[in-house]
Amino acid sequence: NKELFRYNLDSNVCEYILNLDYKQFGKDIILNTICEEKWLLHDKIDKGHRLNEWVEESWKYIYSGKNDINTEGVSKFFFFGNHDELVNLQKHLQEKFGDRFNSAFTLPFCYEVFSKNASKGIALKKIAELKGFNLDEAVAFGDGFNDVEMLREVKKGYVMSNASEELKKFLIDIEEAGYNKDSAVAKKIKELFKI
């Protein structure tokens, strides 16, 4: 539970997103902000919304207005909604800001926007440096587009079978590990390390 490093989003990107009428891309799109270790939700949702599946005892959203957010302390935004509508939102933001941020679909209905310096690949390199690990001896598993850099940094990357077909086609050279629901990561680790 100790933060080792963090890359926050450019404050100009944050200000734009917080003032953007994202509902023009889809009326059911909802905006979430991760800011100063808090999960802020900016749109009312009902109890049956799939976002509630992510709530845990130690990690819950707080309803929040957008005006009180410190734009210097935003780790990421994530939008929930229809995939095609989120793709249009993604195109809009990329046209506006180019490479001033990084983004990924972690799920077809979840589009994340984060610092251009933040990726699981960069995080893995940083932790390897801090701990004295060699990534030529590392394996990684992923199921979202935010895992691509990490899977390419290690000696052996595995894409999960439950990943989107789009991701599996993008990572055609990376072996499938199996399904999360079948404990595929644990099974692959046992196989690799002969446990």
N, C-alpha and C positions, 0 to 999 in steps of 0.2 A: 504493500500500500504506500509505496514511496515513489513520487514522480521523479523520473530521471532526466527527462528533457521534454520540451514541448515546442511545437511550431504552430503559432496562431495564424489565422487568416489575415490578409492585408485589410486594414481598417476601411479603405475605400471600397473594396469588394463587399465588406460587411454592410456598410451604409447603404450601398445600392440594393443589396438583397433585402434588407429590412424595410426599404421604401418601395420595393417592387410590388406591383399588383400581379402576383403570381397566379391569382385566380383567373386571369385572362387566358391562361393556358389550360385550365380545367377547374371547374367549380368545386370539385372534391379534393383538390390538392391541399395538403396541410403542411405547414412549416414548423420545423423543430430547430432549436439552437442548442448547441453544447457550448456553454460559456462559464468559465471559472468553475469547472467541475460540477456544473448544474445542468440538468436536462430541462429546457424550457420549451413548452408547447404553446403555440400562438393561435391555434384554432380549436374551438370546442369540438369534442368528439363524443360519440355515445359509448356505452359500456361494451357493446359488441364489436367495436372497431378493432381491427387486427393489430394496431399499435399497442393495445393493452396486453397483448401476448408477450411483449418485451419488458413489461414492468416486473420488477423484483422487489423484495423487501428493502434492499439497500440501493436500488436504482429506480427511481420513480420520476415521472415528469411533474413539473410545476406549471400551471397555467400562468402565462406572463404576457404583458403587453410588449411591444417592440421598442418603445421609446426609452425604456430604462436600461437597455443593454449597453454594456461597455464594449464598444467595437474594437478595442485593443485586446480584449480577452476572449475572443470567439475562437474555439478550436475548430468547429465545423457547423454547417447547416445540413439538415437532411429533409428532403421533401418526400412525402408519401402520396401516392396517387396512381392513376392509370399510366401504364408504361409509355404508350404513344404520346400522351400529353406531357409526361416528364421529359421525353426525348426532345420535344419542341422547346421546353424550358431550358434544357441543357444547351441546345443550339443557340438560343438567345443569349445565354450567359457567356458562352464561348465566343460568340461574335462580338460581344461587348468588351470582354476582358482578355481574350486570347489565352496566353499562357501565364496569366497572373494568379491563377489558382489551379488546383488539381481537383478532379472529380471522378466519380465512379458510380455505377449501379451496383450496389451491394446485393440487391434483390431486384427483380424486374419492377417492383412497385416502390423501391426506395432509392432515390438519387441523392448522393452525398457530395458536398462541396467543402473542400478543405485546403490548407496551405499548399502551395506548389512544392514546398520542401518536406511535406509530410506524406509518407507512404510506409507500408509495412516493410518494404525492401530497405528503406533508409533506417527505419527503427531496428530492423534485424542487424544491420551493419553496426549501428551505434551500440547495441547491446553486446554484440560479439566483441567489439573493441573494449568495452568496459569490463567484460568478463574474461577476456583473453581466449575466446573461442575462434575456431577457424571455420568459415562458411563452406570450405571445401569438404568438410566432414559433417555438414548439416543436411537435414531433410525438412521439408515444409509441406503443409497441406492447405488447400484453399478451395473455396466454392463461389467466390465473388470476384468481380473485376478489380476490387481493391486489393486482391491478393496477387495480381499478376507480377508486380515487381519483386515481391518476396519469393515467389516460386522460381523466378529466373535468377535470383541471387545465390541460391543454395546448390549444393552438388546434385541433389535429387529432389525435384518438386513433384507433387501429386495433386491432381485436380479431383475433387470429389464427384462421384457419379450423379449426385443430386444437383450439381451446378447446372446453370442454364446451357442449352445447346449452343448458344452464341459464344459463351465463354469456352466451352470444350472445343469448338471449331477454331477459336482464336489461339488456344493452347494445344493445337493438334499434336505437337511434339512432346507433350507431357502426359505421362501415364495416368490412367484413372485408378483411384484407390478403392473405390466402392462407395456405398451409401453411408451417410452419417447415422441413419437409424439402425444400421447393422454393425455399429461400432467399428467401422472400417479403419479409422485412424489407429485405434488400439491394436487391431489385428495386424495392420501393416507394420507397426512398431515392433510387435512381438516377432513378426517374420524377419524384419531387418536385423534386429539385435539378438535373434535366436533365444528369446526369453521363453 
